[in-house]
C-alpha cells in the first residue's frame, strides 16, 4: 500500500530542473538503503545534466550514546558543514538513520552561528518534524524546507476524532503512556507517575501540542494505513456477501461461512476499485501497487516548535507524460537567508548568445560560456549549443535573436542609384549636344576632316553605352540579366572599333598624302566599315556562345553579406564574362597602340593625340575595374561596373569631341582648311 518510489525520483529531478538547480549536495545514510538511493538517482540526475557537488554518508547514531562517542561520529559532519557553501541539499533517509544529521543541525542552531540555512529537499522517508523528547525543532536551519511526502488527503471526521480523544474513555493500551509522554502528567491507576507533576485529567487537547510533538493532520503513512484497512474491509465485505449467497443455496452445508483465511482474499484485493471517505479513487495498478503519487510540502517553522505545512506540488504517475509533475513556485516560502528563488549552480548561467563548453575532466555542470560563432544564436539560458539562423535571417548584435535580412540591389530610389542615373542622363545630354553641334557645323572643315560616318557611328555607340547603364540599375529581372552584359560588351566593342577605325583613317590619310603613295586605294568607307563590323561580329559571337552554354540568371545571394540578401545577376559563366571583357581590352589596347605611334604626325590638328589620351584613360579605368569589381560585394559590385561604363564612355566623348566643339564654337578662325592642313 506504500506507493512505488519511482515517481519520487521523477519528482526530485523535475523539482531541480524547475528551479534550475544543477549543482546540489546529497546526504544519505551510510547503509544499504543509502547506496540503493545513490545507485538509482545518480544516473537520472546525470541524464538531466544535474551534478552532485558532494555526497555525505551519515553514520547511524543515537542520542543515548556517550558524549565522547557521539562527538566522534558527529564531528566529521560538523567540520564538513563548516566548509560547504552550496545552497541546495538533497536528503534521503529515515528518522533513525539521519539522527546524526539532525543533531548536527541542532548543534549549529544552538551553539554555533550562523545556522545551516539552506534549501533542504527531503524525501518521504525522513519525517524530520517528529522529534524525540528533549530535542527541539531546528526551526531556523530547516525553515523553508521542501519535502516529498506520501500522498494524503483530508479524511472527514478524523480531526474531530483527535480533538475528542480521552484516555480514560478508551481501552487502547498505549494511550496512557503516550499521554504521559506528551503532556507530562501522571496516571497513578496505571502505575505511571512522574515526579512533581499533576495527574492527567483527560481534558488535555492534542491540538494544543506543537506540531513536532503531535501533528493533527493525517500523514501520508497514516493515509496509506487508512486505505489499507478499507481495502481489507471491502475485500471481506465482498467475500462475506458471496458466501452468504452460497449458504442460502446450500442449506445443508455445515461449513462456517465466516471462517476466512487471508490467502482467500488475494483474488478480490487485485480487482478492488472504490472511493474512500476523502473522495479519492483507490485501486491497484497493473503491478498490484497502490496507484498514488507523492505530495511536495513546504514547511514554515516557528521557534516554539510548531510549523505550517503547505502543499505546493504533486507528483502523479497516472497523468499524461510530461504532466506528472506540478508545482506552484509562488506559494513557496524560502528560508530567511534568501530574498528570492535561490540559485544553485556550479557557475553563473550562460546568457543567451552563448553556449556551454565543458572542459575535459570537469563535471558537465562546471562549464565555460563561449560566445556563439558568426551566423549562430542561442535564445535560452545555458544553451548546449548555438543554432544557425534561417538563410533569410541573421543574428543580432547580442546573438540571441534572428533578424530578417533586408533585400539589397542597386535601385533608382537610393542615393547611389540616383547619382549614377543623373550622371548617365547628363552624359546622354552631352552626347546629344555634341551631335547637334556636329550637325550644325557639318559644312566646316573640322567636321569634314573627321569622317562623318565614323563620327556619327561613334557618337551613336557612346549614347547607347550611356543608356545601357540603365540595364544595371533597378530590380534584376530575367530579361535584364540576359541583356546587360551582352549589350554592354557588343556596344563597347563597336565604340572601340570606331575609335580604331578613326585612328587608321588618320594614319592612312597622312600616308596617302605623300607623292606616289599606294595608300590612296585604302581610303574610303569600306576599310572603316570593315574595321567596325569585324570586331563587333567576334564579340557578338562570343555573347551568343555565352547565352547558349551558360546564360546569366537572377539569384538571391544570402551568404556574401551577413545582414543582407543581395538580389543580383549571376553571370552564369565567369569565364565567358572575362572573355567578353578581355576581347574589349584587346581592342582598346590595339587602338591605343596604333594611336600612340601616330601621335607625332606633323599635322597641326592631329586627332591621334586625342585618341591616344582618351584610350589611355579608357584602359586605365578598365584595368582598375577588375580589383574594384572583385573587392566589392552586393550592389556596390554593380555600381562599380556602371561607374566604369559611364566614366570610360564619358572619357571618350570628352577627350575626342569636346576640343573640336570648342574650336567650332569659340575658335572659328582655327576651323579652316588651311589651319587643319598646316604642318608644324
Number of C-alpha atoms within 10 A of each C-alpha: 18 17 17 15 15 12 18 25 18 18 25 22 21 20 19 20 15 13 13 18 20 26 24 21 21 17 20 24 24 16 14 9 15 18 14 11 16 16 11 13 17 14 12 15 20 16 10 13 17 23 21 19 17 13 14 15 16 22 17 16 18 13 12 7 10 10 10 8 11 16 15 11 16 20 13 11 19 17 10 10 15 11 8 12 11 18 19 22 20 20 22 21 23 17 18 13 21 26 24 24 23 17 20 20 24 22 17 19 19 13 9 11 9 12 18 24 21 23 26 21 24 23 23 23 16 20 19 18 23 16 18 13 10 6 14 18 29 25 24 22 23 26 24 26 23 27 26 26 23 23 21 19 15 14 15 11 10 12 14 10 9 14 16 13 16 17 21 14 8 10 9 9 9 9 15 23 16 12 19 18 14 14 15 16 22 23 19 11 8 9 10 13 17 15 8 9 12 12 15 19 12 14 12 17 13 20 13 11 16 18 23 21 19 16 16 17 17 16 17 18 16 13 20 20 14 15 18 16 12 17 21 17 11 17 21 19 12 16 17 16 13 12 15 14 11 13 16 10 10 10 8 8 11 8 8 9 15 11 7 12 7 8 7 12 15 11 10 15 18 16 12 15 13 13 12 14 14 11 12 10 12 18 21 17 13 9 9 12 14 18 19 24 25 26 26 30 23 23 24 21 24 16 11 12 18 19 19 11 18 15 18 20 23 21 26 21 20 13 10 9 8 8 11 17 25 18 18 11 12 8 12 20 20 21 24 13 15 15 9 10 15 17 18 21 20 19 13 13 19 21 19 20 28 28 27 23 19 15 11 8 7 9 17 18 22 19 20 17 20 15 20 22 14 11 20 22 27 27 17 15 15 21 20 15 16 23 17 17 18 14 14 19 20 26 24 16 9 14 23 20 17 20 15 16 19 12 14 18 22 25 17 16 10 10 11 15 21 15 13 20 20 12 17 25 16 14 23 20 13 17 21 15 13 19 18 12 16 22 13 12 17 13 10 15 18 22 20 15 15 16 17 14 13 21 21 16 16 24 20 17 21 27 24 18 27 24 17 21 23 18 20 25 22 14 18 23 15 13 12 20 23 22 18 19 21 21 19 21 23 23 23 25 29 27 28 30 28 26 31 26 24 25 27 21 22 22 21 17 17 17 16 17 12 11 7 9 10 11 15 15 10 14 15 13 14 9 15 23 15 13 19 23 15 13 19 22 14 15 22 19 13 20 23 13 12 22 17 9 12 13 18 24 17 19 17 16 19 18 14 11 13 15 20 21 23 22 20 23 23 17 19 18 15 12 11 19 18 12 17 24 19 12 17 24 18 15 20 24 18 15 24 26 16 18 27 19 13 21 19 11 18 13 15 13 19 18 21 26 20 21 25 24 19 24 28 20 19 24 19 12 17 20 12 11 18 14 10 15 16 10 10 13 13 18 19 17 17 20 21 17 18 23 17 19 24 23 21 24 24 25 19 26 20 20 18 22 18 14 11 22 20 11 14 22 12 10 11 11 10 15 18 14 13 11 15 16 15 12 11 8
